[in-house]
Amino acid sequence: MPLEKATGHDKKLQDRLIEGGEIPRHIAIIMDGNGRWAKRRGMPRIAGHKEGVNSVRDIVEACAQLGVKYLTLYAFSTENWNRPQEEVSLLMRLLLKALRDERDRLHQNEVQLKAIGDIAKLPQDVQDELLDAIKMMEKNSGLTLVLALSYSGRWDITNGVRRMVDDIKSGVVRKEDITEQLIGNYLSTRGLPDPDLLIRTSGELRISNFLLWQVAYAELVISDEYWPAFRRKNLYAAIGEFQKRERRFGLVSEQLSKTNLGRLEYVERFLKSVAKL
């Protein structure tokens, strides 16, 4: 079914957010707290992962409605392979089911799907379903949804360095050719803009080996909500917080345009209205 437009109060919130300032072009999210959400409710950890899928669906829809161009979700890290085998197997089955259940809806809504990480480590049926979905949506022109699977920032950089060394040895790359842009081209995120906003749920104050190179200048917003409870109102609050920030990229405030106090007051009022929801 086609993507429904926001209506009623939600539409008003989105309009106010768009009027309030820049909507991040690329949002990255560390989806954390599934197990703790379930434990607090006396439920098995997998219940948290299942409810987390509903959060993914809502956030993807809200980002598409707001005009966000790229959304990267930290779905499964390389470190997650060290979890109990039963939980890992359940997560892989849940991922397979989510891909099968959501692919048609994503495709109909012009979402383009990409994946970053050591995909070869995923079970073969998950790899097949993932690659089929990516192929199906490769020509879509809407939101680009990037799933980080079997991914870590250190793996990404290490893998990129290995490939660069091979090209140096073969003469494709010379020492004097190496620039930040060239290094970025060897990472799994090649062709994607760096995130503008990095959101972490569950209140933890770390980036957990996620997009280490790419988030150099991203604004970081921490949400106390566990991922299964994170919904679009929390996303709106994070974007509102982003709009309050002065992004200097190593410059000083005087080198940038003067702060629009009226806009900041507008955003402050917006954040207060979202907090009441």
C-alpha positions as CSV (number, residue, x, y, z in Angstrom):
1,M,0.0,0.0,0.0
2,P,1.3,3.5,-0.8
3,L,2.8,5.6,2.0
4,E,0.1,7.5,3.8
5,K,0.6,11.1,4.4
6,A,0.7,12.4,8.0
7,T,-2.7,13.6,9.2
8,G,-4.2,15.6,12.0
9,H,-1.9,16.5,15.0
10,D,1.0,14.5,13.5
11,K,0.8,16.5,10.3
12,K,0.9,19.7,12.3
13,L,4.0,18.5,14.2
14,Q,5.7,17.7,11.0
15,D,4.9,21.0,9.4
16,R,6.2,22.9,12.5
17,L,9.3,20.8,12.4
18,I,9.9,21.6,8.7
19,E,9.3,25.3,9.3
20,G,11.6,25.3,12.3
21,G,14.8,24.7,10.4
22,E,16.9,22.1,8.5
23,I,15.7,18.5,8.3
24,P,18.8,16.3,8.6
25,R,19.7,14.8,5.2
26,H,21.0,11.7,6.8
27,I,20.0,10.3,10.2
28,A,21.8,7.3,11.7
29,I,20.3,5.4,14.7
30,I,21.8,3.1,17.3
31,M,18.8,1.0,18.1
32,D,19.5,0.0,21.7
33,G,17.5,-1.4,24.6
34,N,15.3,-4.2,23.2
35,G,16.3,-6.7,25.9
36,R,16.0,-4.3,28.8
37,W,12.6,-3.1,27.5
38,A,11.4,-6.8,27.5
39,K,13.0,-7.5,30.9
40,R,11.2,-4.6,32.6
41,R,8.0,-6.2,31.4
42,G,8.9,-9.7,32.5
43,M,9.0,-10.9,28.9
44,P,11.7,-12.8,27.0
45,R,14.4,-10.7,25.2
46,I,13.0,-11.7,21.8
47,A,9.8,-9.9,22.6
48,G,11.8,-6.7,22.7
49,H,13.3,-7.4,19.3
50,K,9.9,-8.1,17.9
51,E,8.5,-4.8,19.2
52,G,11.6,-3.1,17.9
53,V,10.4,-4.0,14.4
54,N,7.3,-1.9,14.9
55,S,9.6,1.0,15.9
56,V,11.6,0.6,12.7
57,R,8.4,0.7,10.6
58,D,7.2,3.9,12.3
59,I,10.5,5.7,12.1
60,V,11.0,4.7,8.4
61,E,7.5,6.0,7.6
62,A,8.1,9.3,9.5
63,C,11.5,9.9,7.9
64,A,10.0,9.4,4.5
65,Q,7.1,11.8,5.3
66,L,9.6,14.5,6.5
67,G,11.8,14.2,3.5
68,V,14.8,12.7,5.1
69,K,17.0,11.3,2.3
70,Y,19.0,8.7,4.1
71,L,18.3,6.6,7.3
72,T,20.9,4.2,8.6
73,L,19.9,1.7,11.3
74,Y,22.4,-0.2,13.4
75,A,20.6,-3.5,13.3
76,F,23.2,-6.1,14.2
77,S,26.9,-5.5,15.1
78,T,29.8,-7.8,14.7
79,E,29.9,-8.0,18.5
80,N,26.4,-9.3,18.5
81,W,27.6,-12.6,17.1
82,N,29.0,-13.2,20.6
83,R,25.5,-13.3,22.2
84,P,24.0,-16.7,23.2
85,Q,23.5,-18.8,20.1
86,E,19.8,-19.2,20.7
87,E,19.3,-15.4,20.7
88,V,21.4,-15.0,17.6
89,S,19.4,-17.6,15.8
90,L,16.1,-15.9,16.9
91,L,17.4,-12.6,15.7
92,M,18.3,-14.0,12.3
93,R,14.8,-15.6,11.9
94,L,13.3,-12.3,12.9
95,L,15.4,-10.4,10.4
96,L,14.3,-12.9,7.7
97,K,10.7,-12.5,8.6
98,A,10.9,-8.7,8.6
99,L,12.5,-8.6,5.2
100,R,9.8,-10.8,3.8
101,D,7.0,-8.9,5.5
102,E,8.2,-5.4,4.7
103,R,9.8,-5.6,1.3
104,D,6.7,-5.0,-0.8
105,R,5.5,-2.1,1.3
106,L,9.0,-0.5,1.2
107,H,9.1,-1.0,-2.6
108,Q,5.7,0.5,-3.2
109,N,6.7,3.6,-1.2
110,E,9.8,4.1,-3.4
111,V,12.3,3.2,-0.6
112,Q,15.7,2.2,-1.8
113,L,17.3,-0.5,0.4
114,K,21.0,-0.9,1.0
115,A,23.1,-2.9,3.5
116,I,26.5,-2.4,5.0
117,G,28.6,-4.8,6.9
118,D,30.1,-8.3,6.6
119,I,27.0,-9.6,4.9
120,A,28.7,-12.9,4.0
121,K,28.5,-13.9,7.7
122,L,24.7,-13.9,7.7
123,P,22.8,-17.2,7.2
124,Q,22.4,-18.0,3.5
125,D,18.7,-17.6,3.5
126,V,19.0,-14.2,5.1
127,Q,21.6,-13.2,2.5
128,D,19.4,-14.3,-0.3
129,E,16.3,-12.5,1.0
130,L,18.3,-9.3,1.7
131,L,20.0,-9.2,-1.7
132,D,16.7,-9.9,-3.5
133,A,15.1,-7.0,-1.7
134,I,18.0,-4.7,-2.5
135,K,17.7,-5.7,-6.2
136,M,14.0,-5.1,-6.2
137,M,14.3,-1.6,-4.8
138,E,17.6,-0.5,-6.5
139,K,15.9,2.0,-8.9
140,N,13.6,3.5,-6.3
141,S,13.9,7.3,-5.8
142,G,12.6,7.8,-2.2
143,L,14.2,7.4,1.2
144,T,17.4,5.3,1.1
145,L,17.2,2.9,4.1
146,V,20.6,1.5,5.0
147,L,20.7,-1.6,7.3
148,A,24.0,-2.1,9.2
149,L,24.2,-5.8,9.6
150,S,27.2,-7.7,11.0
151,Y,28.8,-4.3,11.0
152,S,31.2,-2.3,13.1
153,G,33.2,0.8,12.5
154,R,36.5,-0.9,13.1
155,W,35.6,-3.7,10.7
156,D,34.7,-1.1,8.1
157,I,38.0,0.8,8.4
158,T,40.1,-2.4,8.6
159,N,38.4,-3.8,5.6
160,G,38.9,-0.6,3.7
161,V,42.6,-0.4,4.6
162,R,43.1,-3.9,3.3
163,R,41.6,-3.1,0.0
164,M,43.5,0.1,-0.3
165,V,46.8,-1.7,0.4
166,D,46.0,-4.2,-2.4
167,D,45.4,-1.2,-4.8
168,I,48.7,0.4,-3.7
169,K,50.6,-2.8,-4.3
170,S,49.1,-3.1,-7.8
171,G,49.9,0.5,-8.6
172,V,46.2,1.6,-8.8
173,V,46.8,4.0,-5.9
174,R,49.9,6.0,-5.1
175,K,50.9,7.3,-1.6
176,E,50.3,10.9,-2.7
177,D,46.7,10.0,-3.8
178,I,45.6,9.2,-0.3
179,T,43.1,11.8,0.9
180,E,40.2,11.7,3.3
181,Q,37.9,11.4,0.3
182,L,39.8,8.5,-1.1
183,I,39.7,6.7,2.3
184,G,35.9,7.3,2.4
185,N,35.6,5.6,-1.0
186,Y,37.1,2.4,0.5
187,L,34.5,2.2,3.2
188,S,31.2,0.3,3.0
189,T,29.3,3.7,3.0
190,R,30.9,4.8,-0.3
191,G,28.4,7.0,-2.2
192,L,26.4,7.9,1.0
193,P,26.7,11.3,2.7
194,D,28.0,11.3,6.2
195,P,25.2,11.4,8.9
196,D,24.1,14.8,10.1
197,L,22.3,13.4,13.1
198,L,23.2,10.3,15.2
199,I,20.5,9.2,17.6
200,R,21.2,6.6,20.3
201,T,18.3,5.1,22.3
202,S,18.3,3.7,25.9
203,G,20.2,6.6,27.4
204,E,23.7,5.0,26.9
205,L,26.4,7.5,26.2
206,R,28.6,5.8,23.6
207,I,28.6,5.1,19.9
208,S,29.4,1.4,20.2
209,N,31.7,1.0,17.2
210,F,29.2,2.5,14.8
211,L,30.2,4.5,11.7
212,L,33.5,5.7,13.4
213,W,34.8,7.5,10.4
214,Q,31.5,8.8,9.1
215,V,30.1,10.5,12.3
216,A,33.1,12.8,12.7
217,Y,30.8,15.9,12.6
218,A,27.4,14.4,13.3
219,E,25.2,15.9,16.0
220,L,24.6,13.3,18.7
221,V,21.3,13.1,20.5
222,I,20.7,10.6,23.3
223,S,17.1,9.4,24.0
224,D,16.3,7.7,27.3
225,E,13.6,5.6,25.6
226,Y,14.4,2.0,24.8
227,W,14.2,1.2,21.1
228,P,10.9,-0.7,21.3
229,A,9.3,2.4,22.9
230,F,11.0,4.9,20.4
231,R,8.4,6.3,18.1
232,R,8.0,9.3,15.8
233,K,7.4,11.8,18.6
234,N,10.8,10.8,19.9
235,L,12.3,11.3,16.4
236,Y,10.7,14.7,16.2
237,A,12.2,15.7,19.5
238,A,15.7,14.5,18.3
239,I,15.3,16.5,15.1
240,G,14.2,19.5,17.1
241,E,17.3,19.2,19.2
242,F,19.4,19.0,16.1
243,Q,17.8,22.2,14.8
244,K,18.9,24.0,18.0
245,R,22.6,23.2,17.4
246,E,25.1,25.4,15.8
247,R,27.1,23.2,13.4
248,R,30.6,24.8,13.2
249,F,32.6,22.1,11.5
250,G,35.8,23.3,13.2
251,L,35.1,27.0,12.6
252,V,34.1,29.6,15.2
253,S,30.7,31.1,15.7
254,E,31.7,34.5,14.2
255,Q,32.6,32.8,10.9
256,L,29.0,31.5,10.6
257,S,25.8,33.4,10.0
258,K,24.3,35.0,13.0
259,T,22.0,32.8,15.1
260,N,18.4,33.3,14.3
261,L,17.0,33.8,17.8
262,G,13.5,33.8,16.5
263,R,14.0,30.3,14.9
264,L,15.6,29.0,18.2
265,E,12.6,30.2,20.2
266,Y,10.3,28.5,17.7
267,V,12.2,25.2,18.1
268,E,12.1,25.5,21.9
269,R,8.4,25.9,21.8
270,F,8.1,22.9,19.5
271,L,10.2,20.7,21.8
272,K,8.0,21.7,24.7
273,S,4.9,20.7,22.8
274,V,6.4,17.3,21.8
275,A,7.4,16.6,25.4
276,K,3.8,16.9,26.5
277,L,2.7,14.0,24.2
